[in-house]
Amino acid sequence: MANQSGVDSVRVYRLDKFIVPHTAREEFLARVKSIHSLLKTQPGFIQDFLLEQPIDERHFSLATLVEWQDQRSIAAARAEVKAEYDKTGFNPQQAMERLGITMELGNYTSVR
């Protein structure tokens, strides 16, 4: 599908994976759910999933998957999230370190 500028409009999937200590579960999930509430209001948002998998007695894995209409939509949403963090003084890197959470973040497109 091409937009008016002739550039292909390709859906983008933001897949973030986290290894989370059970002791950080409530605080981390509250933050994730808050951000996803904001994302759902952004232009180009299609759908999202929050998925979890047990790892061991002390950790679980959480994956967040958000489908976006195109790269422009995800870039605009990223700017909105950053503005929210700036407004509230939230530093995600510091929070991840404090809570002992490791992460792997990335944008994906469908294989054609």
C-alpha positions, 0 to 999 in steps of 0.5 A: 500500500502506498501513501500520497508521497509514493512511500510504502506504508508498512505496519510496524510492530514494537516488541519489548521483552523484559525479565522482571523480578517478582518483587517488582511486578506490581510497580512495573505492571502499573507503569506498563499499563499506564503507558499502554493507556496513553499509546491507545490514544495515539494516531496509528495505534492498531492493537496491543498485547501484554504477555507474560511467561514464568521463568523461575521462582524469582523472575518472569518474562513480560513481552509487550507487542504494539501494532502501529499503522506505520513508522511515522505513527510509532515515531509520533507515539514515542515523542508523546511517551517521552513528553509524558516522562519529562512532565512527570520526571520519570526516568525509565533507565533509572527505574529499570536499574532500581527494579532489577529489570533487563530489557530487549526493545525493537521495532519489527515489520512483517516478512514478505 
